[in-house]
Amino acid sequence: MVTWKMKCSICCLFAYRSDHNETRKLNCSERMMWKYSPDSDPALRIYPVNLGDEGNYTCEIANSAGNFLFFSSLTVIVPPTVMLTCDKSRVAVCRTSAGKPAAHISWVPASNHSTEEEVHHPNGTVTRASYVAWINTTLSTVTCLVTHPATNQTLSLDLS
């Protein structure tokens, strides 16, 4: 017998009993299934994964050799949407929206005069904006560098 248990607000129980060739799901998403055959490999597959799937999982296997527990933790990473804009007063804004974790923003050329704003959303994602004023400079182009575990992006903007 193989049983997967997901974090408990409303517990999900996903089980397979080999002697009856029977699978049971209780409070589980339809996106949760066996990766292969539970007889040969009881790996859990969640597709597509979403933020609500994040958390701790326990797999219990009971057979003639005994009971075995395996623990796993799922962290969901969400790439941000990235946008670079500039207004008429030459203030450049690099915005990373709804990423998890928050993205890191830097500028080329480097600036010690940037300001940042950060908004934490209820679903665990973060929107971050970095502002730099390129007043009194002869620069024609600025570049925003976004670093994130799911993506690295480079956006350039013509200031002229």
Solvent accessible surface area in square Angstrom, and as a share of the most:
residue,aa,sasa,rsa
1,M,102,0.46
2,V,11,0.06
3,T,15,0.09
4,W,32,0.11
5,K,93,0.39
6,M,11,0.05
7,K,84,0.36
8,C,94,0.56
9,S,108,0.69
10,I,131,0.66
11,C,56,0.34
12,C,8,0.05
13,L,60,0.30
14,F,3,0.01
15,A,9,0.07
16,Y,11,0.04
17,R,100,0.36
18,S,60,0.39
19,D,103,0.53
20,H,111,0.49
21,N,120,0.61
22,E,82,0.37
23,T,68,0.40
24,R,165,0.60
25,K,76,0.32
26,L,105,0.52
27,N,91,0.47
28,C,21,0.13
29,S,36,0.23
30,E,144,0.65
31,R,58,0.21
32,M,14,0.06
33,M,69,0.31
34,W,35,0.12
35,K,105,0.44
36,Y,122,0.46
37,S,58,0.37
38,P,21,0.13
39,D,98,0.51
40,S,92,0.59
41,D,52,0.27
42,P,32,0.20
43,A,29,0.23
44,L,33,0.16
45,R,101,0.37
46,I,31,0.16
47,Y,133,0.50
48,P,79,0.50
49,V,69,0.40
50,N,67,0.35
51,L,44,0.22
52,G,56,0.53
53,D,6,0.03
54,E,52,0.23
55,G,18,0.17
56,N,104,0.53
57,Y,11,0.04
58,T,31,0.18
59,C,6,0.03
60,E,51,0.23
61,I,36,0.18
62,A,35,0.27
63,N,86,0.44
64,S,126,0.81
65,A,82,0.64
66,G,29,0.28
67,N,109,0.56
68,F,87,0.36
69,L,99,0.49
70,F,111,0.46
71,F,156,0.65
72,S,58,0.38
73,S,82,0.53
74,L,55,0.27
75,T,93,0.54
76,V,13,0.07
77,I,82,0.42
78,V,38,0.22
79,P,75,0.47
80,P,8,0.05
81,T,94,0.54
82,V,23,0.13
83,M,107,0.48
84,L,18,0.09
85,T,62,0.36
86,C,44,0.26
87,D,79,0.41
88,K,208,0.88
89,S,65,0.42
90,R,61,0.22
91,V,36,0.21
92,A,0,0.00
93,V,23,0.13
94,C,0,0.00
95,R,83,0.30
96,T,1,0.01
97,S,34,0.22
98,A,46,0.35
99,G,1,0.01
100,K,33,0.14
101,P,65,0.41
102,A,30,0.24
103,A,1,0.01
104,H,107,0.48
105,I,8,0.04
106,S,39,0.25
107,W,16,0.05
108,V,73,0.42
109,P,50,0.31
110,A,94,0.73
111,S,29,0.19
112,N,148,0.76
113,H,155,0.69
114,S,43,0.28
115,T,87,0.51
116,E,90,0.40
117,E,102,0.46
118,E,74,0.33
119,V,81,0.47
120,H,130,0.58
121,H,61,0.27
122,P,148,0.93
123,N,89,0.46
124,G,38,0.36
125,T,4,0.02
126,V,12,0.07
127,T,21,0.12
128,R,47,0.17
129,A,2,0.01
130,S,1,0.01
131,Y,55,0.21
132,V,3,0.02
133,A,53,0.41
134,W,20,0.07
135,I,100,0.51
136,N,154,0.79
137,T,46,0.27
138,T,142,0.83
139,L,57,0.28
140,S,65,0.42
141,T,62,0.36
142,V,0,0.00
143,T,20,0.12
144,C,0,0.00
145,L,59,0.29
146,V,2,0.01
147,T,72,0.42
148,H,9,0.04
149,P,92,0.58
150,A,51,0.39
151,T,34,0.20
152,N,113,0.58
153,Q,63,0.28
154,T,91,0.53
155,L,44,0.22
156,S,72,0.46
157,L,43,0.21
158,D,92,0.48
159,L,14,0.07
160,S,119,0.77
